[in-house]
Amino acid sequence: MTRGRLAGAAAVALLVAVAAGWLLIPHSSVREWTNDPGSFDRLAPDALWTRPADGLNDRRLITREELRSQYPFEVELPSTMPPGYRLLTVTFIEAGHPANPQPPSWLSAQYAVVDGGPDIRVNQAAGENLPSTAGAEQTHVRDAPAFYSERTVEGLRFDWLYWVRCGRTFAVQSNGGAFSRAELVRIAESIGPEDCSSG
């Protein structure tokens, strides 16, 4: 085979590999999931934020101690994430802020990947605060009923998984259909202790 034909064959093989998602593009079924995506206690001080209800500041930095005083539970975050995802920020969104006009206040953890893929957010709030489950698919997170739904907002698709466990509401959100329901459940099941009494 001539050098030109070899180069052509190599180019075709490269295109096939990229199209199949096996080369250059991280894929959760190819690469192993991250078992240490970051923790609240190790998060840098400039990655902790609050969105206060007073409206004076859209967002400001908050200390770990301030955040603990406003959120009445231990911060529970996933122990596993899809390949390359790391904890980027934690934001306390007070009830009354334009982004969260109605109670309760929410704690939102943002996970991101270096190559600029879609974010994953893990949200939690005190009490039972499930949104409407109309049209949602029912599943389970450990022993708790959970609800999975796909929503389109301004042309963008968001996938949500909601459940109530250990006296609070949790939600895992991704966008663009990047992750399956099973993958969101896998993230959800790595959050918190097995036994509520030990949390």
C-alpha positions, 0 to 999 in steps of 0.5 A, a space after each residue: 500500500 502506498 504512503 498516500 493510501 496509508 494516510 487516507 486509511 488512517 484519516 478514515 479510521 480517525 473519523 470513525 473513532 471520533 464519530 463513535 465517541 471512542 476517541 478524544 471525547 470523554 464517555 462515561 461508559 469508556 472511562 472510569 467514574 471519579 470516586 473523589 470528585 471533591 468535598 465541601 470541607 476541601 473546597 477553596 474559600 473563593 468557591 463558597 457563595 450565597 445569593 441573599 434575599 435582600 437583593 443588595 448583592 446578586 452573589 457574594 462570598 460566604 464563609 464555611 461557618 456562615 453557610 453552616 449556620 444557615 443550612 441546618 443539615 450536614 452538607 451531603 455531596 456525591 462520592 462518585 461522578 462521571 469521568 473528569 467531573 470535579 466540585 467547582 462551587 457551592 452556593 446557598 440560594 436564600 428564599 426570596 432571591 429572584 432565582 429562588 422567590 419561594 421557600 425553601 432556601 436551597 444549597 446548590 453544588 456545581 460540578 464541571 469538567 475541564 473540557 467544557 462539558 455540561 455542568 451537573 448540579 446537586 441541590 438540597 433543601 430542608 424538608 419535603 419540597 418536591 415539585 409537581 410530579 405530573 408526567 415524571 417517571 418514578 424510580 428509586 434512590 436507595 429505598 426512597 421513591 424518586 422522580 425523573 423528568 425532562 424539561 425544556 426551558 427557552 429551548 434548552 433541555 434539563 434533566 432532573 431527578 428529585 427525591 426526599 430522604 432523611 428529612 430533606 429534598 435532593 435534586 440532581 440536574 444535568 442539561 442537554 440530555 448528556 446523562 441517562 436516568 441511570 447515571 443520575 440515579 448512580 450519582 444520587 445513590 452516592 450521596 450521604 450515609 446509608 442510614 439516615 440516623 448516621 447522617 
